[in-house]
Amino acid sequence: MKALAFSGGKDSMACLHLLKDELDCAIYVDTGFAYPETRDLVNYAAGLVTMYVVQSDRAGQNAREGIPADVVPVEWTVLGQRFTSPKSVTIQPSLVCCYENLSKPLLKKAKDLGVTDLYYGQRLEELYKAPSQDEEVIDGITRHHPIETWTTQQVFEYLATKMTIPAHYVITRSSLDCYDCPAYARVSRDLVAWTRQQYPERFQAYQRRADAVHAALQEAL
């Protein structure tokens, strides 16, 4: 069974159009904090291929483990507070948050469906990418990266032949998973600026969490 890990971003959308006649389904993980644009694109994709939407409990996981951050002061983690003292905010590594709330639920659904081949829109040009290699078998599932050598320009050129390109696809993190995520700062400047302009209330939610992380770092240092 062949499935696509669909995020709603430009790369997974390119994979969807490229492989839609070969795929059995696509899997999207809804954190509960996606932008409206992403929800619209999931609905669009569902018109092209069978779509499974998996709900993850990001709110609950963050309540337990803390705000995701790129730099984590150890005494502000759950474990750190057990050895020191309670803090006004709890912080977790951003990669842990993404794994628990995106990757893990997606892989569980893939296993439940009996997926043997899982396709990702991962590209070598990206700053953040998983260590899995194209055609690598992990836990019984073969990972495929069909557009890994494509440039951003090639992605846009291809999508232009298939659909009206969403305006927000120019944003580096075009999947728009969680509007209040303060992590991945190196590739999120344009997303933060866009959110501030388009969605002031969502920006405020982001800013509160970013400020809390920054204050903790300042105190820790």
N, C-alpha and C positions, 0 to 999 in steps of 0.2 A: 504494500500500500504506500502510495506517495503523497506526502503532505508538504505544504508550505508554511513556514513560520511567518505569519503575516503581522506586521506592526502598523500598517497604514502609512509608513514612510515611503519616500520615493524609491528606495532600493527594493523593498519587498513588493512594491507595486509593479516595478519593472519585471521582477521575477514572476509575478502573477500573470502578466500579459504574455511573457515569454513561454511559460510552461502550462498555461491553463488547459490545454488539450491533453496534457499528460498527467495532470494532478488528479488525485481522488478527492482531495479536500484541502482546506487551509485552516489554520488554527490561530485565533487571535486571543490574547489574554487582556482582559479588561480590568485595570487596577481600580476603577471607580473614580479616577482623577484625570481621565483623558479629556482632551479638548473636543469641542463639538465637531471640528473638522475631521478628526480621526474617526469619530463615530459615523459620520457621513460616508467616509471612505470604506469603512468596514461594510456598511450596507451596500455600497457600490460593488465591492468585491464579491459580496454574497450573490450578486446577480451573474457572476461569471463562473463561480465554482462553489461547491458545498462548503459552507463556513461554520466552523465550530467556535463559539465564543465561550471562553473560560473566565469565570469570575474569580479574582484573587482577593484576599482580605488584606490589602495594603494598609488600610487604616488600622486594623487590629495589629498587624505586624509592626508598624511604626510605633504604635502606642506601647508595645512591649519592648521593642529593641531600639527605638530612637529615630532621630532624623538622620537621613543618609548624608554623608559628607565625604569629600575627597581627602581631607586631612582630619584624622580622628584623635582627639586628646584621650589617652587611655583611661584616665580617671572618670571620664564622662560616659564610658560605655557601661552596659549592664554589669559586666564582670568587675570593671574598675570601681564602680560604686559599692560593690560588696566588700571590697578590700579597703576602701577609703571612707567616703561619706556620701549621702544622697546629694545630688546636684539638682539645680533648677531645670535642667534639660538633659536628656539622654541622647547620645549620638552613636551611630553605627557606620561601618564602612559602606560606601555607596554600592560596591560590588555585591555585598551580602544582601542588601535591599533588592537589587535587581534580580539576583538569583532566586531569592525567596518569593518574590512577587511577580516575576515574569518568566524566567527560564524554567524554574522547577515546575510550576503549574502547566506550562506548555509541554514539557517532556512527559509529565504524568499523563496528560491527555493523549499524547502521541502513543505512549505505551498502551493505554487503555483501548485505543482504536486499532492497535496492531500495526502501526506505521513501521515500515522497514526502511524507507528512504525519506529523509527530512531535508528540505531545501531552505536555505537562508539567503538573504540579500546582502551578505557580508562582502565587503570589498577591501582589497589590499591598501587602497589609498586612504582608508579611514584611520583616524587616530586611535579610536577604541574599537577593538575587534576581539572575538573569542580566539583562543589558541587552537581550536580544532582546525584540521586541515581538510581540504576538499577530498572527498571520497574516504575519509577516515571513518572507521566503525567504532562507535562508542556505545557501550551497553546494548549492543545488538541492533543499533540504528545507524545506517550510513548517512553521514552528513554531506551535503552537496552545496557548493558555493558557485552557482552557474555564472554569476557576473563579477567574480572576484577581481578580474583584471580590467574591468570597465572603469573609466574615469567618470567624474560627476557630469561632465559635459556629454559623454556618451549616454549616460542614463537619461538626461533631459532630451537628447536628440531622439532616443528610442521612444520615450513616453509620448513625445509630441506626435508620433505616428499612430498612437493608440487611444489617446484621450486628451481632453482639455486639462492641461497641467494645473493643479491647484496652486493658488498664489503663494501659500505658505511653504511650498516645496523648496523655495530658495533658502529656507532656514537650514542650518547645518544639521540640527537634530530634528528632522522633519517628521519623525514618528509621533511626537507630541504625546508621550505616554503619561506623564504626571506633571501637571501644571505647577505644582508647588515644590518640585524637587530642586534643592539648592546645590546639588552635586554636578560633576562634569563641567566645572566652570570654564575650562579652556575652550570648550566648543559650544558654550551656551550663551554667549554675549548677545548674539542676534536674536535668540529665542527669548531671552529676558526682556530685551528692548521691545520686541514685537508683542509680547504678553502685556507689557505695561501700557502699550498703546491700544491694543484690541480688547483686552480683558482686565480692566483696572482692579476688579475685586479678586480675580485669580492672582494677579500680580501682588496684591497685598498679602495674600496667603503665602506666596513664595517669599516675599520680603521678610515676613515675621520669622520664618524658619531660617532663612539665610542670616538674619541678624542674630538669632539665638546661637547658631553655630559660630559665627564670628566672635561673639562675646565670650563663648566658652574657650575658643582658641586664644583670645587675648588674655584671659585669666590664667589659662594653663601655661602660657609662655611668660 
